[in-house]
Amino acid sequence: MYKNCAMILCLFMLATGMCTIHAKEMELDRKVSGEVFSMTLDEARTKLREEDIQEVSRFRELIQNISSPKRIVSYDVLVNENAVFLDEESTEILCRIVEAEAGNEDEKGRMLVANVVLNRVESSRFPNTVKGVVFQKGGGIYQFSPVANGRYYRVKVSAQTREAVEKVLRGADESQGALYFVNRRAANGKYMSWFDRKCTFLFTHGRHEFFS
């Protein structure tokens, strides 16, 4: 859901940028004739102010990049289909659950927890919002232990966690589609048995094992 919104927003931004370029071309065209684009700099200086020449040069280069093979690179930068756009509340909830679950992990460990939350948002098996996922209950029990034991509310989100979450929102994802993670050493044996029987093990990173 969030990725589809991100794609639509990025495409809108790209289209708006193109309209801005065309508007700027029209503005320059009112100042000088189309022949200026084929003039040498010496010839152009007799008709244009220096700042106009710089504008012509910049927009000529930009237009060439958009219409040339380089466009692929520019498009990837402007339209990242893996980027996720969240509102302020959802971002804060995501940062807080990552801090509570993986505040002692390295950057990748924090990013993987954020990925799992977002994977759940995209899965039909879970709520379709970050808030819904983080505060979901199964059989009367919260899905995330920090919410159940109150740690979620007590943590102070670090700059490192915010940076890790930001990278995930920009599209970084090494989770292999994981929908679950668990710290085997801290987990209740009954719950751990459920993971081993019902889920597919993917990989281990830091203290957490990840499952689909």
Secondary structure, DSSP 8 states (H G I E B T S, - for coil): -HHHHHHHHHHHHHHHHHHHHHHHHHHHHHHS-GGGGGS-HHHHHTTS-HHHHHHHHHHHHHHHHHHSTTHHHHHHHH--TT-----HHHHHHHHHHHHHHHTTS-HHHHHHHHHHHHHHHHSTTS-SSHHHHHT-EETTEESSHHHHHSHHHH----HHHHHHHHHHHTT---STT--EEE-TTTS-HHHHHHHHHHS-EEEEETTEEEE-
